[in-house]
Amino acid sequence: KRNFVLDKMTGTQTIKQKMEQMNIDACDEDITKAMRYVKSKEKGTISDTRLMDFLKQQ
């Protein structure tokens, strides 16, 4: 289970890359929601599976 760290500079980009790797098409609004979710749940870090679970709910 890999975790990746989100910070203000690279977080959005990291999520976009993750989504692309998972072939999930997401608009900026979804990415913003994901960022908020990530930061509230994981205090800045999130596992691949948790991100995927969140994106599938959208």
C-alpha positions as CSV (number, residue, x, y, z in Angstrom):
1,K,0.0,0.0,0.0
2,R,1.8,3.1,-1.2
3,N,1.0,6.5,0.1
4,F,1.8,9.8,-1.6
5,V,2.0,13.1,0.2
6,L,-0.1,16.1,-0.9
7,D,1.2,19.6,-0.4
8,K,-0.2,22.9,-1.6
9,M,2.3,23.1,-4.5
10,T,2.0,19.6,-6.0
11,G,-1.2,18.1,-4.5
12,T,-3.5,18.9,-7.4
13,Q,-1.0,17.8,-9.9
14,T,-0.5,14.5,-8.1
15,I,-4.2,13.8,-8.0
16,K,-4.5,14.6,-11.7
17,Q,-1.7,12.2,-12.5
18,K,-3.2,9.5,-10.3
19,M,-6.5,9.9,-12.1
20,E,-4.8,9.7,-15.5
21,Q,-3.0,6.5,-14.4
22,M,-6.4,5.1,-13.3
23,N,-8.0,6.3,-16.5
24,I,-10.5,8.4,-14.6
25,D,-11.7,11.5,-16.3
26,A,-12.1,14.3,-13.8
27,C,-12.9,17.9,-14.0
28,D,-11.1,20.5,-11.7
29,E,-14.1,20.5,-9.4
30,D,-13.7,16.8,-8.8
31,I,-10.0,17.3,-8.1
32,T,-10.8,20.1,-5.6
33,K,-13.3,17.8,-3.9
34,A,-10.7,15.0,-3.8
35,M,-8.1,17.4,-2.3
36,R,-10.5,18.4,0.5
37,Y,-11.4,14.8,1.1
38,V,-7.8,13.8,1.2
39,K,-6.8,16.5,3.5
40,S,-9.6,16.0,6.0
41,K,-9.3,12.2,6.1
42,E,-5.6,11.6,5.8
43,K,-4.0,14.8,7.0
44,G,-2.2,15.3,3.7
45,T,-1.4,11.8,2.7
46,I,-3.6,9.2,1.0
47,S,-3.2,5.7,-0.2
48,D,-3.9,4.8,-3.8
49,T,-6.9,2.7,-2.8
50,R,-8.5,5.4,-0.8
51,L,-8.2,7.8,-3.6
52,M,-9.7,5.3,-6.0
53,D,-12.6,4.6,-3.6
54,F,-13.3,8.3,-3.4
55,L,-13.2,8.9,-7.1
56,K,-15.5,5.9,-7.8
57,Q,-18.1,7.5,-5.5
58,Q,-18.2,10.7,-7.7
